[in-house]
Amino acid sequence: MNHFKLLIDSLFYPKKLAAYRLLPIGKTLQYVFILVSAITIFSFIQFLMGVSDPSTNIQGLTEYIEDIIWLLYPFAFILLFLTSTVVIFVRISIYAFVGIVILKILNRRGEYRHMWRTASLAITWSTLLSILFSMLQLSSTVSTMIGILITIILLVVASAKYPKIPKK
């Protein structure tokens, strides 16, 4: 299964997210790192535009930045990548826990590892919308709340397709 198909399915076919709970963890991690890379590249472009645009008139600071610019960009990219990775993985883990609660409420069968895979695909909309909202300069609180709401709705739709717990 290629990553483009995962992207399309996670965007337009939320019911398929339940089927992808059986996807190998390596393929899921590759997909997550593609999302992390997209966020990192977008954040780095914003960083470049912010550094190239002189926002202050402090002469010494701008001269210092010009002297170490060759060192600043690689470290900024690495730092952005690491922080984005940690934030995305923590968000997926929290959503997976919420998904387990949803599974219990809906009386469905599933494990944390299955819900983690489903949550990693369910965050696609919130990730892409966070990039869009950042370009539109929408409030971070509003964009975060919209992202949480969309992801939880996708988890509920996907959880409804998990197998039911058999009655004893």
N, C-alpha and C positions, 0 to 999 in steps of 0.2 A: 504494500500500500504506500503510495507516495504522499508527500506532505501537502501538496496542493489539494488532493482529494480530501485529506483531513481538514484542511482549512475551509473548503467549500462546505463540507458536511457539518462542521462545527458552526458555521455561520447560518446556513439555510435549512438544515435538517436536524433539529435538536433531538428528535426521537432516535436518531442513529447513535447518539452519544452513549446510550445504554449498551449498544452492541460493541462499542469500542472499549468497554471495560475489560474485554479479553485480549486487547492489543498488548503486544510485548512491551515491557517497561522501557526498553531501549528506544523503541520507536516513539513512545510517549515523551521521553526525555529529549529526544531530538527535536520534536515539535515544540516543546517548551523552550528549548534553547533558540529556536528560530524566532519565537515571540520575544524572547529576551534580547536577541540581536536587533530586532526591529525597534524595540524601545530604546536600546542603547544608541543605535545609529541616529534616531530622531533626536534624542537628548544631546548627543554630541554635536549635531548640526545646530541645535539651539545654543549650545555652549559656544561654538565657533562664532556664531552671529553676535552673541553677547560680548565676547572678548574683542572681536574686531571693531565693534561699535564703541567708541570711547564714551563711557557713561560718566566719567569723572574728569576733572581738569587738573588732577594732581600730577604734576610733571614727573616727579620721582617714581611714582608707581607705574606710570605708563612706560618709562624707560626701563624699569626693572622687568616688567612683563615682556617687553621686546627683547631683552637680553636672554631670558630663560624660556622663550616661546617654544623652542625645539624640545625642551624637557617637559613643558606644561601639557602639551597635547597628548602624548602617549600615556602619561600618568592619569590624566583626566579621563581618557577613554577606558583604561583599565579599571579605574575607580567607578565609573559609571556602569561598566559591565558587571562588576562584582556586586554593587549595591542593587542593581536591577535584578540580578539573579536571586539574591537573598530575598528581596521583597516579593518577587513573583512566586518563589517556592513557599514562602510563608503564607501568602494569600491562597495558594492552591491547597495547602495543608489545612488552613482554617475552613475553606469551602468544603473540603472533603469531610471534615468533622460535621459541618452543618448538613451535608448530604447524608451522612450516617443517621443523623437525627430525623431527617426527612424520610429515609428508608424505614425507620422504626415507626414513624407516624403512619406511613402508607402501608405498613405491614408487608414490606418487601424484603427479599433476601439479598444480601450483599455484604461485602467486607470493605474495610477501610481502603485497601489497595485498589479495589474496583472503583470505589468512589473517587479516589485520588486521580485515577486515569480519566474518569468522567469530568471531574472538576478542572483538570488541566486543559481539556478541550473546551469546557464551558466558559473559561475566562477569555476566550478569543474576542468576543464582542466587547467586553469591558476594556480589554487592552487596546483594541483599535479605536474605540470611542475615546479613551483617555488621550490618545495621540491627537485625534480630531479636536477634542475639547481644548487641548493645550494650544493648538493652532488658532482656535477661535477665541482664546483667552477667557474661557468660561470659568466660573468660580470652582476651585478645587473641591470644595465641599459638595457642591451640586453634582459635579462629574463623578465623584466617588460614590455618592448615594445612587446615582443612575447606574453605575457599573455594578454595585452590589445587588441592586434590585434585578437587573437583567441576568446576572449570573445565578442568583437564587431561583429565578423563574426557570431558567434553562435546567438547573439541577432538579427542580420539581418535575418538569416534563420528562427528563431522562429517567428519573427515579420511578416514574409511573410505568416505564417499560421494563423495569427489572422484574425478575420472576417473583411470584407471590410465595409467601411462606406457607407450606402445606399445613392444613389443620390436622391436629392430632386426634 
